[in-house]
Amino acid sequence: MPHVRSLSHLTALSLLALGCQTGKPFDRTTEPGGRPLSRTTTGSLVITGRSLSSDPGRTVLDAIRHQMPQLRIAGYTQYTRCPLLEMRGKDSVEGTNNPDVYVDGTRTTDTCPLVTIQAVSTERIEVYTMGMTSRPGYPSSGHGLILIFLARRRRRR
């Protein structure tokens, strides 16, 4: 009798699980920007084109915050006034939660380039909240990665 009872519970649980199944894919219309992210940028934010040139007074940090409102500015450093950022919340360990910032492949010592570089002078900004990129030459970071690629001036002939 206990064997039959457990078999009936298992059958009921299986039917319940099948009833919860859906044939619809995940709806990404609620993603930031109102459009789904491509497979190569899932988990990251890539800003190019009009988003960078729409406002000449916008800094790189302004452009990122416009596209990623969950980015939190926790404060500013005492002497250099660089922003202290939290991409994924505060760590339980002492120290900063700042993401690693790279400008044209060179790692910066702080987040000051985010407020000193104008967005219109950049060609591309990539934000990796999980701290990992498939681009070669950029090690992983536990607090995230921000890659800034400056616009190149075109030569006149």
C-alpha positions as MATLAB code, in Angstrom:
seq = 'MPHVRSLSHLTALSLLALGCQTGKPFDRTTEPGGRPLSRTTTGSLVITGRSLSSDPGRTVLDAIRHQMPQLRIAGYTQYTRCPLLEMRGKDSVEGTNNPDVYVDGTRTTDTCPLVTIQAVSTERIEVYTMGMTSRPGYPSSGHGLILIFLARRRRRR';
ca = [
       0.000    0.000    0.000;
       2.773    2.550    0.801;
       4.351    1.721   -2.561;
       1.117    2.563   -4.420;
       0.723    5.798   -2.476;
       4.284    6.976   -3.348;
       3.686    5.999   -6.980;
       0.516    8.108   -7.090;
       2.375   11.071   -5.542;
       5.116   10.713   -8.146;
       2.558   10.607  -10.977;
       0.761   13.685   -9.644;
       4.047   15.558   -9.334;
       5.022   14.621  -12.897;
       1.665   15.863  -14.258;
       2.060   19.111  -12.324;
       5.540   19.640  -13.770;
       4.280   19.015  -17.304;
       1.478   21.530  -16.757;
       4.010   24.229  -15.876;
       5.957   23.738  -19.095;
       5.737   26.540  -21.658;
       6.517   26.622  -25.351;
       7.159   30.374  -25.460;
      10.724   31.728  -25.369;
      11.742   34.264  -22.738;
      10.360   37.712  -23.617;
      13.276   40.144  -23.796;
      11.236   43.243  -24.652;
      11.683   44.338  -21.049;
      15.469   44.383  -21.352;
      17.230   47.776  -21.042;
      16.716   49.780  -24.204;
      13.495   47.920  -25.055;
      15.220   45.497  -27.405;
      16.775   42.099  -26.832;
      20.516   41.869  -26.482;
      22.422   39.903  -29.096;
      23.933   36.588  -28.046;
      27.440   38.055  -28.046;
      26.545   40.855  -25.640;
      24.236   39.046  -23.211;
      25.323   39.995  -19.713;
      27.062   43.127  -20.910;
      26.289   46.557  -22.237;
      27.810   47.939  -25.436;
      27.292   51.630  -26.199;
      28.103   53.018  -29.648;
      26.937   55.610  -32.165;
      24.127   57.993  -31.282;
      24.081   56.999  -27.622;
      27.566   58.484  -27.349;
      27.081   61.594  -29.462;
      23.555   62.659  -28.488;
      24.732   65.140  -25.829;
      28.172   66.786  -26.199;
      28.373   67.520  -22.464;
      27.786   63.918  -21.433;
      30.682   62.074  -19.804;
      31.370   58.360  -20.181;
      29.781   57.797  -16.760;
      26.670   59.730  -17.838;
      26.361   57.581  -20.973;
      26.686   54.379  -18.943;
      24.177   55.514  -16.303;
      21.712   56.507  -19.025;
      21.774   52.942  -20.391;
      22.288   51.207  -17.038;
      20.320   52.976  -14.287;
      21.117   50.256  -11.727;
      24.752   51.436  -11.586;
      25.176   53.043   -8.171;
      27.570   55.859   -7.309;
      28.409   55.202   -3.654;
      30.453   58.398   -3.263;
      33.628   60.074   -4.432;
      37.282   59.773   -3.424;
      38.497   62.462   -1.058;
      41.219   64.178   -3.088;
      40.727   63.222   -6.727;
      36.901   63.201   -6.667;
      36.757   59.941   -8.664;
      33.406   58.139   -8.404;
      33.115   55.065   -6.198;
      30.904   52.649   -8.142;
      28.858   49.584   -7.274;
      27.724   47.486  -10.222;
      26.446   44.469   -8.347;
      26.071   45.642   -4.768;
      28.456   46.125   -1.891;
      31.025   43.500   -0.929;
      31.311   42.252    2.598;
      35.087   42.750    2.354;
      36.719   46.106    3.121;
      37.892   48.127    0.140;
      36.335   49.551   -2.981;
      33.809   47.868   -5.230;
      35.002   49.771   -8.287;
      35.086   47.957  -11.602;
      38.373   47.786  -13.483;
      38.483   50.548  -16.113;
      40.501   50.252  -19.332;
      41.048   53.043  -21.870;
      42.235   51.738  -25.248;
      43.577   48.592  -23.594;
      45.430   50.297  -20.743;
      44.193   49.692  -17.201;
      43.633   52.853  -15.210;
      44.391   53.168  -11.513;
      40.964   54.592  -10.674;
      37.565   55.481  -12.120;
      38.433   59.114  -12.932;
      38.418   58.547  -16.729;
      34.681   57.902  -16.461;
      34.113   61.539  -15.494;
      37.004   63.163  -17.371;
      36.430   61.660  -20.833;
      33.518   63.034  -22.840;
      31.276   60.379  -24.400;
      31.470   62.080  -27.824;
      35.232   61.455  -27.910;
      34.726   57.707  -27.634;
      33.908   55.198  -30.333;
      32.672   52.396  -28.108;
      32.066   51.668  -24.430;
      31.664   48.124  -23.142;
      30.433   47.354  -19.624;
      30.732   43.815  -18.256;
      28.925   43.632  -14.924;
      30.066   40.067  -14.284;
      33.697   41.083  -14.869;
      34.423   38.734  -17.770;
      34.901   39.419  -21.464;
      35.857   37.236  -24.390;
      38.168   39.996  -25.639;
      41.792   38.918  -25.326;
      44.059   40.887  -23.018;
      41.507   41.750  -20.325;
      41.696   39.680  -17.138;
      38.543   38.970  -15.162;
      37.522   41.284  -12.347;
      35.242   40.504   -9.431;
      33.685   43.977   -9.512;
      33.095   44.316  -13.247;
      34.916   45.683  -16.274;
      34.473   48.922  -18.204;
      36.295   49.131  -21.535;
      36.512   52.536  -23.224;
      37.669   52.794  -26.833;
      38.498   56.340  -27.925;
      37.466   57.615  -31.344;
      40.286   57.845  -33.853;
      40.775   61.022  -35.796;
      40.517   60.583  -39.517;
      43.415   61.799  -41.598;
      42.848   64.402  -44.284;
      44.422   63.781  -47.633;
];
